[in-house]
Amino acid sequence: MHIRVVNPNTTASLTAAIGRAAAAVAGPDTVVEAVTPSTGPASIESHYEEALAVPGLLEQIALGEQEGVDAYVVACFGDPGLDAARELAAGPVIGIAEAGFHAAAMLGRRFGVVTTLARTTGRAWELAERYGFASLVTEVRACEVPVLQLDDPTSGARELVVEECRAVIAGGADAVVLGCAGMAEFCAEVSREIGAPVVDGVAAATVLAESLVRLGLRTGKAGEYAPPPPKPVTGLLSGFSVQAAGSSAPVSAPVLLAEVPA
């Protein structure tokens, strides 16, 4: 089994950390490949950056389809481009917020979220509503640490995450969901520190994607997640033009979407 974990930002050190977290929970016969897009922001901390990250994410999904990837993980807590990725991919595509919420809901009556910057808390609430978990979320707290400082041992990020997670549990939650893929590697440490379940969405999404593949389940293509209709795209994103399956038309741009899964 081949699972591609896509870090939608372009910081290679974060991709490596995300890959280690995913590989640590995968089965022995599962190949976990963490990839960095060729285009996109260094980190995703705004709606603008989230929008800019989607083309690079779709690039990696399209390439994965050409290479026979079985399932994908979108390793950003905003779950950017998730619906579009599901249109392109034949196999499951799992967002880490989506997976984190599902896991936490099975660990207690209610759970909270600890994310990076306060400006991202609205997106966390929005996704909780979309996935049907808003009534279970006690609060969304921000540790006010930029994403690119999470893997810096001198930033004090881990201590701040522990402090906020402890506050979530004190506020009546049974579990905590970490609201950033950059927190993945210290999830277990945080859980030990606060004495409560702490969910890393990267690990949860990897195991869930793996389970769906083992069950023989793929993304439904009869309705909304059918492949996008063939049509040209102009300008900067011309390489994302979708051609009909079997078309012999040349594709000169580096992102190839010539064969869309049926």
N, C-alpha and C positions, 0 to 999 in steps of 0.2 A: 504494500500500500504506500502511496506517495501523497503526502500532505504538504502543500505549499503555504507557508505562513508569510503573509505580505505585511511588511512594515510600511504604511503609507507615507511616512516621511523619509528623508534621504540621508539620515545620520546613520552611518554604518555601524558605529559602536552600539547603538540602540538595537539595530537589527540583530547583531550578534548576541546580545543579552536576551532578546526575545526568543531567538532560536534555541538558546540553551534552556530556557524555561519550558519551551514546548517539547523539546527532545527529552527532557527529564521525565515527562509523564507518558510519553508514547510507548506503545508496545514494541517488543523486540523485532518484529517483522515490519515495522512502519518506518519509512524514510521521511524525516522531517526536514524540509528545506526552507530556511528563512531567507527572504529576498528583499532587496532594496530597489525601488523604482529608479528609472533613469532620469526622472523629472519630478519635481515637487518641492515643498518647503522643508527646511531643516527640522522643524517640529510643527505640531498642529495645536494651536492654542487660540484660534479664532475661526469664525465662519469663513472668512476670506481664505485662510490657509487650508481649511477643510475642503473648500471648493477646488483649490489648486492641487490638492493631493489626489483627487479622483482620477484624472487621466493616467497618472503613473500607476495607480492601483489597477485600473482596467488593462493597462499594458501588461502587467504581470499575470493577470487572469487569462488574457488572450494567449500569451506565450505558454502558460501552463496547459491550456487546452491543446495546443499544438504538440506539447511534450507528454501528454497522457496523464496529467496530474489527476488524482482521485477526488480530492477535496481541498478546500481553502479556508484559511483563517484570516480575517481582516483585523490586524493587530493595532487598532486605535480605538479608544473608548467611545469616540463619537460615532463609531460604525459607519464611516464615510463610504458612500458609493455602494452600499450593501445590495440594494435592489438592482442596480445596474450590473453588478458583478454576478448576481444570480441569473440575469438574462444571458450572460455570456457563457457561464459555466454549466456543464452537464451535471457535475457532482455537487455535493453540498457546499455552501459558502456560509460560514458562521462568523458573526461579529462578536468581539470580546465583551461588549456591554451586554448584549443579548444572552450570551452564555453565562456571564457572571451573575446576572439577575436570576436566571433559571436555577443555577446551582445554589445561590443563597436562599432562595425561597424554599428549598428543601432541607435547609439546615436549622430553621427556626420559624417562629411566627412572623417576625419582622426583621428587616435589615436596613443598614445605612450604607452610604457611599462616601468614600474619601477620595477626592480628586486633587488636581494640581492647583490651578488658579480659580479664583472666585468667578471670573467671567465665563468659565466652562460649566458652572453648576446648572445653568438653565438647560443646556443640552442633556445633561444627565437626567433631569426631571422629565424632559420631553421624551427621551427614550424609554424611561420607566413607564410612562403613560402609553406609549406606542406598544410596548411588549406586554402590557396588562399588569404591571407590578406597582404602579404608583401608590396604591392603597397600602402596600406592604413596606414602603420606604419611610423610615422614621425621619431621616434628614440627609442632606448632601452637604458635606463639609469640605472646605478647601484648605490645603496646607500652605498655599501661596509659595510653592516652589516651582520654578519653570521646569519644563520637561527636560531640557538639556542639562540641568543640574542634578537630576535624580541619581545618575551614576557617578557623581563626584563625591568621594568620601569626606571631603572637607566642607561640603555645603550644609551639613546638618540635616539633609533631607530625610534620612531614615528616622531620625529622632522625632522630627515634626510629624511624619506619617504615623508613627507609633502613638504620639500624643493625640492626634485627631481620631485615630481608630479607638483609642481608649475612651475618648469622649463620646463617641457614637454608642459604644456598649453601655456606658454610664447613663446615656439618654434613653435606654430602654430597648435597644436593638439586641437581637440574638447573634447576629453575624455582620460582617463588614465586606463590602465589595470594593476592591481597589480600583479607582477610576482612571488609570493610566497604564498602558503597556510597559512604560518605563519603570514601574514599580514591581514588575513580575519577579525579579530575582530575590527580593527581600520579603516576599509574602510570608513564607514559613517563619522567618525571624519575627515578623510583626505579630503573627498569630501566637507564637510562644510568649512574647512579651506581654500581650494583653490577656492571654488565657481564654481566647474565644476564636471561633472560626473566622478566618479571613480568606476571601476568595480572590484569586488572580484570574482574570478573564482569559488570559493567554492560555494557561493550562486547562481551564475549563473548556474553552472552545476547541482546543486540540483534541481532548478526549472525546468531546461530543461529536466532532467531525469524524474521528476515527470510528466511533460507535455506529454512526449512520452508514458509513461505508461498509462496515461488517454486516449490517442488517440488509445490505443491498438496496438502500434507499438513495434516490437521486432527486434533484430539484424538479418539481412538476413543470412541464412545458406546455400544458394545454391552455393556459390563460395568461395572466399578467407576466409571468416569467418566461414566456416564449422568447426565442431569439429576437433581437431587434430587427426590424425590416430593413432589407438592403436599400441603401441610399448614400449619396455622396456627402461628405463633410468638407467644407472649404476652409481656407485660411490656416491658422496655426495648428489646428487639429485635423488636418486633411488625412493624416495617417490612420485615423480612426474610422474612415469610411468603411461601411459594411457592404461586402459584395455577396451576391447569391452563392450558395454552395455550388461548387463545380465551375464557377466562372473562371475564364482564362484571362481576364483583364489584368494587366500588370499592376503591382503594388510597389511603389518606389520608396515609401516612407518606412521607417524602422519598425513601426508597430503594425503587425499583420493581423487583420481580422477577416481574411479572405474566406475562411471556412468557419462559419458559425454553426455550433452543434445543433442538430435537428432534434 
